[in-house]
Amino acid sequence: MKRITLAATLLACLLMSTVALAHGGHRHDAKGTIAAIDEARLTLADTEGTEHLFTITEATAFMRGTEASSREDVVVGERSVVIYEKKDGRNVAIEVKLGPKME
């Protein structure tokens, strides 16, 4: 009887942890090439050619290497990593990481 109770408790803990991991608010990252950008959206094309759309907010941070940057510094065609969260069915960009500026 103790084994059945222990097994049931372990199973319940595993199921609860799976549900907790499935909820929103977790950060993800996407790597690719900037396909388009405007005031509110950024489109990133991955290596397979799939385009991913991200919403840009006032809180979105832009970094070029280790230096702070801005949306105006983003160049279509350059490689990038976008850190984002899913909110209300949208991919909201938290941070856009760009490579160091080529001279």
ABEGO torsion letter per residue (X at the ends): XAAAAAAAAAAAAAAAAAAAAABBGBBBBBBEBBABBBAABBBBBBAAGBBBBBBBBAABBBBBEABBBBAAABBBGBBBBBBBBBBGGBBBBABBBBBBBBX
